Amino acid sequence: YLCYRVTEELLLCCSSVVGWSQPVCLTGVVGLVVTPLTLTDRLGMKDFLDAICTLNTLQTNASALEQVRRERSNPELQLNAMRGFLERAGLTVDELDHLNIIHVTGTKGKGSTCAFTEQILRNYGFRTGFYSSPHLVQVRERIRINGQPIGKDLFTKYFWQVYGRLDETKDAHGGTMPAYFRFLTILAFHVFLQEKVDLAVIEVGIGGAYDCTNIIRRPWVCGISSLGIDHTQILGDTVEKIAWQKGGIFKTCPLWVCPQLEDYQVDCGPLHLGLAGQHQRSNASLALQLSHTWLQRRCLPDHSFPVTTVENNGTLQAPAFSPSPIIVKGLADAKWPGRTQTLKHEEVTYFLDGAHTMRSMQACVQWFRETAAEHERSASGAVARVLLFNATGERDSAAMLKLLVTCHFDFAVFCPNITEAIASCNADQQNFNVSVENMLTRCLDNERSWRLHNRLGDNEGTQLLIQDSLPCLPEHRGDTLVFLCILSALQWITQGRDSVLADLAKSTLPVKQSVTAKAAPLREAAEIHVLITGSLHLVGGALKHLDPASSK
């Protein structure tokens, strides 16, 4: 069994944070003790789980960390190293040319753009490959064939093929192995070649110029979605620096600016998008241009570039063509979980969006306010609004929380990206790069920021929770709690009113009576609306519980 050190101080801290009546030993979470699987589970899942656990070792292996340190000062080394790993895995850069690749980057919206594009071309009958990141529930989501994550058997088969070749050659290369994302990128290329896809839609990880996906030499078409400030330590702290990084995926080619979505000529009325939110309109337009250009090259190789017009600033404007019925249906059919997604479970409605930058949070707030208002108009009585939030890395949590204040939540709940405190296996969602102590500290900081934004005082929330002196009803909006894991937070928010979570009640740890009393408004409300945002990993952990099929 895989075990990690747990300090008594940490357990006491956890007990205080979530209001547990006594310190407990937690299992199945990052940095804590993993519950052993039953013999039947292990016999049925051994190879797949071994693959996932082996993959997770690439998050923190010493050679990977040394690569990061060495390459940070010389980004060109990143692509050279990636080419070397690709060759060691038995692949060549030339082979990637046969994948007829659509390569997409951008600060926000690149995943949604890829989802629209893949759906359109799949609707034409092409066999599609789609590589994206991060995953929400299972790592297999990152590598899709015809819109579906590859199966566990297929993942296991191809994983060991690639890992075996790299492991066999590491001694001759200083013991080096590719880091987590690099490995998955190589695995995706291998899967797409073996499965003989007609095309591969490839989403950049971070940036573009030095991203490991940029070993692609001859993409059929490239696209950049909207730009913003993110990953500044790697990409730079200005839009200009970030734009240079993103533009690094371009090869020698003409550059077009996409038209507005309403400019496209459609006989059946306004285009309907399968992904909600006004910000998806620009992503959809980019997807229309990417798929249209790809189809022209595939079907009319001598006429692969659309006719363009020149705007006053000298940029080329791509034409707003008339989409075919297949394309129109592709936009409407597109799905991209965890992004402006709504799930209604009886009296509880979940609004999930992995927004984690200022610009994306602005879009999230607009979407939530509009969508939640629609749901509230049809509610049978009073609605309680709850925010479930977490943010990671270098993101400015306080600034994002300030935007969320305008949504007027009755409660704000904070927890780390730990799916549950008691579990048999969470290998797909383990992150060994952040300690539990740091996660909890970040949550407490977020709670403090929220209270300051709502003028609730700096130290009332958690202190009152520990002292067991909370009033039964909140006297104002914005009351706060901090939980150790996502499942405990969801259980408290829903108060037994979501049957999907009811079966998981035995997996949560009991909280103090005062914390239960604090939830009186949630029990009394006709409906509960929950916005889950701030981190795609948080959204993924929530979906693991809210959509059980996503874990199968």
Secondary structure, 3 states (H helix, E strand, C coil): CCCCCCCHHHHHHHHHHHCCCCCCCCECCCCCECCCCCHHHHHHHHHHHHHHHHHHHHHCCHHHHHHHHHHHCCCHHHHHHHHHHHHHCCCCHHHHHHHCEEEEECCECHHHHHHHHHHHHHHCCCCEEEECCCCCCCHHHHEEECCEECCHHHHHHHHHHHHHHHHHHCHHHCCCCCCHHHHHHHHHHHHHHHCCCCEEEEECCCCCCCCHHHHCCCCCEEEECECCCCCHHHHCCCHHHHHHHHHHHCCCCCCEECCCHHHCCCCCCCCCCCCCCCCHHHHHHHHHHHHHHHHHHHHCCCCCCCCCEECCCCCEECCCCCCCHHHHHHHHHCCCCCCCEEEEECCEEEEEECCCCHHHHHHHHHHHHHHHHHHHHCCCCCEEEEEEECCCCCCCHHHHHHHHHHHCCCEEEECCCCCCCCCCCCHHHCCCCCCHHHHHHHHHHHHHHHHHHCCCCCCCHHHHHHHCCCCCCCCCCCEEEECCCHHHHHHHHHCCCCHHHHCCHHHCCCCCHHHHHHCHHHHHCCEEEEEEECCHHHHHHHHHHHCHHHHC
